[in-house]
């Protein structure tokens, strides 16, 4: 069961520009995570933000979480062609031990 | 730490045959393992949850007799696709949960199954 919805579904930008992806979810969560997936490859974990956190940074990544709106955003600054990939948010429900639930994903294309 | 492997990474099989995919946690004990399926250009869909030593719990719409899951040890879970058909062709990804960290999962690299 997917509970995350991301927008946009696809995003095309130029190198150097910022990319913002949004994720909405439906139920209460313990944490929210963002993953990257290059075409035909496995998942790469990017960042985890806990439900009591509002913002987190990691290198060129900035993630925000608004639990009142049940939404999160991922900002990639100064994008590079190598950032071209699909990005998924995944929520960890409050019930310990249950599976991560993935959103539909955003396909990012960065052209040089 | 927290490395999960999958084998094989790619497999091609003929329609009607069965295929087994292994998922191993290499440096921790996985009390729970999850199996996901991903069709091209789509997201990951949870297929089933397996706890060591007990029967797997399947998501709605996933045939338990077709996708056999065994989690016989704390480091190994297997997914067997029985009587595979071309529509079973997909990317299968497992993940494992460390009992010490109940809200975190570690993903394997995935297995690309092609049924001809």
Interface residues (C-beta under 8 A of the other chain):
Chain A: X1 X2 X30 X31 X40 X41 X42 X43 X45 X48 X88 X92 X96 X97 X98 X99 X100 X101 X102 X103 X104 X105 X107
Chain B: X31 X32 X34 X36 X41 X42 X43 X44 X45 X46 X49 X59 X60 X91 X93 X95 X97 X102 X103 X104 X105 X107 X108 X109 X110 X112
